[in-house]
């Protein structure tokens, strides 16, 4: 039996999910992205859709008239607006799956909007890199529609853990994880930028390998700094959401807030434009690009 699936927002994560689901046998895949309404964005979104075998539609009404499961995969600051825009076209036959990296408070607001429309809300927290794992990326899910969503999508290879928790639980887990993972990115970036200024970055990494055997810190540095270079703005905003989550728990978010600031400072340097062919192949390329940008 065919399962029509749609995406609100069709960036890197959504297109990776769609490609994986297409390979698992899903044929009815649709998307709408506001960027396709601009000349610059239309080419980029259109190319992604064509590559993933997804039909790109002109508006939310058209999208939601065709699908049963709809993934919201927009930039975090647009999560509430995406739900509000979809609500007039949602009904009892829809599962609305919010994939966005936002705080528990934002997830609860999205859930309120979706549930008022009659649709079933699913909160999904993505726990690893979607471009790497595609549809098999591990996710925590919760909300009124979580079990139905899991039953529908597991046959297509999705790795879904249903949490017996209120809406906001998966987001809290993801945000706490981000404090560690993206906090490590920010920490490593700061340490290696400083070490490069003293020409001791290789020495620092050698020392880390000695102190923590089993971890290839050069590989880690290339991966982490490469992700920061290519996606600093998105990761910075996620760390702002993480800081908001920490603060809401009554803990002062010294480290999460600092990591957010570090990443957004890198974003302001527009480092990603220096790597048009994809992520840098060595951490030193990121350090050089940042130092050159800082020097004007």
Buried (B, 14 or more C-beta within 10 A) or exposed (E): EEBBBBBBBBBBBBBBBBBBBBBBEBEBBBBBBBBBEEEEEBEBBBEBBEEBBBBBBEEBBBBBEBBBBBBBBBBBEBBBEBBBBBBEBBEEEBBBBBBBBBBBEBBBBBBEBBBEBEBBBBBBBBBBBBEEBBBBBEBBBBBBBBBEBBEBBEEBBBBBBBBEBBBBBBBBBBBBBBBEBBBEBBBBBEBBBEBBEEEBBEEBBEEBBEEEEEEEBBEBBBBBBBBBBBBBBBBBBBBBBBBBBBBBEEEEBEBBBBBBBBBBBBBEBEBBEBBEEEBBEEBBBBBBBBEEBEEE
